[in-house]
Amino acid sequence: MRRVNAFMVREREIRVFPGARGRVATSLSSVAGHVSFLLLGYSYMTSDLLTLRALAVGGLSAAVVFQYFRDVPLWLPIRWNALFVAINVFWVAKLYYDEYNAEHWCTTEERSLYDRHFSHMALNSFRTLLKHGKWRDIERGFEFTKEGKMNENVHVLIDGSAEVYVGGKSVNSIDAGSFIGEMSLMRSIAGSNAKKQSKRPRAASATVVAAERCRVFSWDDGELRQLIQQNEQIKSGVQAAFGVGLAEKLLTTRVMSTKVFAQEPQRVSHALA
Ligand SMILES: Nc1ncnc2c1ncn2[C@@H]1O[C@@H]2COP(=O)(O)O[C@H]2[C@H]1O
């Protein structure tokens, strides 16, 4: 062990930059000290939990090396850091298992929902999102939302189609992959720093009726709202998914309103008012 210690603390010249002044005299244990701070510093800059925990394992382990290879090992920080390494190793293993071995808990239906709408979100967060909602089979004629009324649920249409009415007139048809009831939620949570006033619940902008038997995944509106406010990752994942859907709805509504406009101009002006 003495030989290892001597090897680690021996001062040697290491090239850091090219050129004559690019060499510094240092020991391997000091290098471990610098690596430790660099990794921990980098971990403060990432928001990805798995990367953060992995960087913490690397940074704290390097700190243990630095603290051990000294004239007298610093046992107090070594013991604490070893404990933190163990905790972070546990979390790396758990996060890795949840992220990359989803097959053991994800059904085919859940997986395709994830792939279609939420693949930019960590599987862990998606799992939380799933726990707060439920799968439902819906009969033809079911009213998902009622224009001017508060929504009870937010749905994602997995199978089937629905008709969207504004002022009693059809403005669009939606099918598999569309969200229903997301607009009022988006409007009420817009801008996390917005005034309380703008966060108040908003009424449904349209009436949406099932045009056939549908399969949906539904969240309770209030529960989803609360979840979004508590969890930043879920908030940004859900907002991104809603955003893509809204762009598609805008395009189809435009096409539809152009067609209807050619035949009934008054009807379109009413719907867009
Ligand atoms: N033009 C449209 N095209 C497709 N869906 C719409 C359109 N307008 C409203 N919706 C849907 O109808 C829902 C009514 O409640 P929300 O306003 O919460 O969210 C709305 C959207 O999900």
The ligand as an SDF file (V2000), in Angstrom:
LIG
                    3D

 22 25  0  0  0  0  0  0  0  0999 V2000
  -60.6880   23.4460  -33.8040 N   0  0  0  0  0  0  0  0  0  0  0  0
  -60.5270   22.3890  -33.0410 C   0  0  0  0  0  0  0  0  0  0  0  0
  -60.0290   21.2500  -33.5590 N   0  0  0  0  0  0  0  0  0  0  0  0
  -59.8730   20.1490  -32.7780 C   0  0  0  0  0  0  0  0  0  0  0  0
  -60.1680   20.1030  -31.4820 N   0  0  0  0  0  0  0  0  0  0  0  0
  -60.6510   21.2200  -30.9050 C   0  0  0  0  0  0  0  0  0  0  0  0
  -60.8460   22.4110  -31.6570 C   0  0  0  0  0  0  0  0  0  0  0  0
  -61.3500   23.3520  -30.8250 N   0  0  0  0  0  0  0  0  0  0  0  0
  -61.4510   22.7640  -29.6100 C   0  0  0  0  0  0  0  0  0  0  0  0
  -61.0410   21.4760  -29.6600 N   0  0  0  0  0  0  0  0  0  0  0  0
  -61.0120   20.4700  -28.5680 C   0  0  0  0  0  0  0  0  0  0  0  0
  -62.2150   20.6390  -27.8270 O   0  0  0  0  0  0  0  0  0  0  0  0
  -61.8690   20.8090  -26.4750 C   0  0  0  0  0  0  0  0  0  0  0  0
  -62.8450   21.6000  -25.6460 C   0  0  0  0  0  0  0  0  0  0  0  0
  -62.2690   21.7690  -24.3610 O   0  0  0  0  0  0  0  0  0  0  0  0
  -60.8630   22.5110  -24.2890 P   0  0  0  0  0  0  0  0  0  0  0  0
  -61.0480   23.9130  -24.7540 O   0  0  0  0  0  0  0  0  0  0  0  0
  -60.2970   22.3040  -22.9540 O   0  0  0  0  0  0  0  0  0  0  0  0
  -59.9770   21.7100  -25.3500 O   0  0  0  0  0  0  0  0  0  0  0  0
  -60.5530   21.5790  -26.5920 C   0  0  0  0  0  0  0  0  0  0  0  0
  -59.8580   20.7450  -27.6150 C   0  0  0  0  0  0  0  0  0  0  0  0
  -59.4130   19.5300  -27.0810 O   0  0  0  0  0  0  0  0  0  0  0  0
  1  2  1  0
  2  3  1  0
  2  7  2  0
  3  4  2  0
  4  5  1  0
  5  6  2  0
  6  7  1  0
  6 10  1  0
  7  8  1  0
  8  9  2  0
  9 10  1  0
 10 11  1  0
 11 12  1  0
 11 21  1  0
 12 13  1  0
 13 14  1  0
 13 20  1  0
 14 15  1  0
 15 16  1  0
 16 17  2  0
 16 18  1  0
 16 19  1  0
 19 20  1  0
 20 21  1  0
 21 22  1  0
M  END
$$$$
